[in-house]
Amino acid sequence: MTGVAYVLAVIFGLVLIAVGIAEAFYFRDQRFHKLFLIRPQDVAAVRLWTINLGFYNIVWGLVLIAGVFIAASGRTAIGETMVVFTCLAHVVLGAVLWISERRLWQSALAQAILPLIVLLLLL
């Protein structure tokens, strides 16, 4: 089961990086406005938080992938701690997203379900 957890963790890490890139670099693109609930007239106002949030997600994804590689290289406790912490954080963050903005329930599920599966496989 650990191997499956590692593969799912890497997949989730890549998803976080992709979402982070979209948030940080493509928030001006109107194709993403519906996803991020941005109105065209608000692009300048949300610039700071979208770039910052995007880089948060990129870093979370990199930490998750690094944790898998560290665990796979024999430093299991360190690597799995990184994976568990990152996944636990995203389960909580998914719940917070759902509570704070019900219209983003699909994004909240996407943020929480895969990390929850990884946690269940590892714990």
C-alpha distance (Angstrom), angle and dihedral (degrees) to the residues before:
residue distance angle dihedral
M1 . . .
T2 3.79 . .
G3 3.80 91.4 .
V4 3.80 91.0 53.0
A5 3.81 89.8 48.2
Y6 3.81 90.6 51.6
V7 3.80 92.7 49.9
L8 3.81 91.7 48.6
A9 3.81 90.2 46.6
V10 3.81 91.1 53.5
I11 3.81 90.3 47.6
F12 3.81 90.2 51.1
G13 3.81 90.0 46.8
L14 3.80 89.9 54.5
V15 3.81 90.4 48.1
L16 3.81 90.1 52.5
I17 3.79 90.9 50.2
A18 3.83 91.8 48.8
V19 3.81 92.4 48.4
G20 3.80 90.0 45.9
I21 3.78 91.5 53.1
A22 3.81 90.3 49.7
E23 3.80 91.4 49.3
A24 3.80 96.4 44.5
F25 3.78 100.9 39.7
Y26 3.81 109.6 18.7
F27 3.81 103.9 40.4
R28 3.82 88.2 110.4
D29 3.82 90.4 58.3
Q30 3.80 107.8 100.4
R31 3.81 90.7 -143.9
F32 3.82 87.6 72.2
H33 3.80 98.0 43.7
K34 3.80 93.6 89.7
L35 3.79 91.4 49.1
F36 3.80 93.0 50.3
L37 3.83 95.4 33.8
I38 3.81 91.0 -121.2
R39 3.78 121.0 153.5
P40 3.82 114.5 -145.9
Q41 3.80 91.5 -118.6
D42 3.84 90.1 55.4
V43 3.81 98.6 55.3
A44 3.80 94.4 101.9
A45 3.80 91.9 46.8
V46 3.82 94.7 52.0
R47 3.82 96.2 42.1
L48 3.80 95.0 100.1
W49 3.80 97.2 50.3
T50 3.80 96.2 40.3
I51 3.80 92.9 53.3
N52 3.81 91.9 44.2
L53 3.80 93.3 45.9
G54 3.79 90.3 46.8
F55 3.77 92.0 55.7
Y56 3.80 90.8 45.7
N57 3.80 88.5 57.8
I58 3.80 93.0 45.3
V59 3.81 90.4 52.2
W60 3.83 92.6 45.7
G61 3.80 89.0 52.2
L62 3.80 93.0 48.7
V63 3.81 91.5 48.9
L64 3.79 90.7 50.4
I65 3.80 93.4 50.6
A66 3.81 91.4 43.8
G67 3.80 89.5 51.6
V68 3.79 91.0 54.9
F69 3.80 92.1 49.7
I70 3.80 92.3 46.3
A71 3.81 90.9 49.9
A72 3.80 91.9 46.6
S73 3.81 90.6 50.5
G74 3.79 91.7 62.4
R75 3.78 102.2 -90.6
T76 3.77 90.4 105.4
A77 3.82 99.0 160.6
I78 3.80 93.8 51.8
G79 3.79 95.6 43.1
E80 3.78 96.3 43.9
T81 3.81 90.4 47.2
M82 3.80 88.6 56.7
V83 3.81 91.2 47.7
V84 3.81 94.3 45.7
F85 3.81 93.1 46.8
T86 3.80 93.3 48.3
C87 3.81 93.3 46.1
L88 3.80 92.8 45.6
A89 3.80 90.0 49.9
H90 3.81 91.0 52.6
V91 3.78 93.5 48.8
V92 3.81 87.7 54.7
L93 3.82 92.5 42.6
G94 3.80 90.6 50.6
A95 3.80 89.8 53.5
V96 3.80 90.8 47.9
L97 3.81 90.8 50.0
W98 3.81 91.2 51.4
I99 3.81 92.8 47.0
S100 3.80 94.0 46.2
E101 3.82 98.2 44.1
R102 3.80 117.0 16.5
R103 3.82 91.6 -172.6
L104 3.82 87.6 69.0
W105 3.82 93.7 58.8
Q106 3.81 92.0 125.1
S107 3.79 91.2 52.7
A108 3.81 89.2 46.7
L109 3.80 90.8 53.4
A110 3.79 91.1 46.8
Q111 3.79 89.5 51.1
A112 3.81 95.6 48.2
I113 3.82 111.7 29.5
L114 3.81 102.4 64.1
P115 3.82 93.7 44.7
L116 3.81 89.0 47.7
I117 3.81 89.5 54.4
V118 3.82 90.3 49.4
L119 3.80 90.2 50.4
L120 3.79 92.5 49.8
L121 3.80 90.8 50.1
L122 3.81 92.9 49.4
L123 3.79 100.7 41.2
